[in-house]
């Protein structure tokens, strides 16, 4: 066989393998947990304060209200994020909101859809946040790319909760709550 034929076959096998991964596992779930030394009411408030999002969410640039009752289930927002110097626009819908207990959202972009549930539990020493998320790629390429990125995504989810913990504990100390 000629070198060019072998090269074309290798590329086809590699592309087929890449696409197959996304077909075999088009979505994945993750969980992150953090314990915060601050009351659940303060933790929930800091979590939901849009002015704080850039302090703990990786790449966050801005949020714009679109429609629905602001901050309530059924409301929609446009999120602008920056990843590797590229601006990413996403649509967020709040799907559940129980003050000091639960916040859920669905975020969609051209690349992926994520469904996230944040549970807030009062503990003896403060608050435990448990974040469960399900990610799925939009289209064969993004399903495969998502599979190869899943460990990074899981690590980022935990890192963001750790940054939220630092912010909540700092503001609680400033407010005399801890």
Secondary structure, DSSP 4 states (H G I P E B T S, - for coil): --HHHHHHHHHHHHHHHHHHHHHH--EEEEEEEEEESS-HHHHHHHHH-GGGHHHHSTTEEEEEEEESSTTSTT-EEEEEEEETTEEEEEEEEEEEEETTTEEEEEEE-SSEEEEEEEEEEEETTEEEEEEEEEEEESSHHHHHHHHHHHHHHHHHHHHHHHHHHHHHHHHHHHTT--
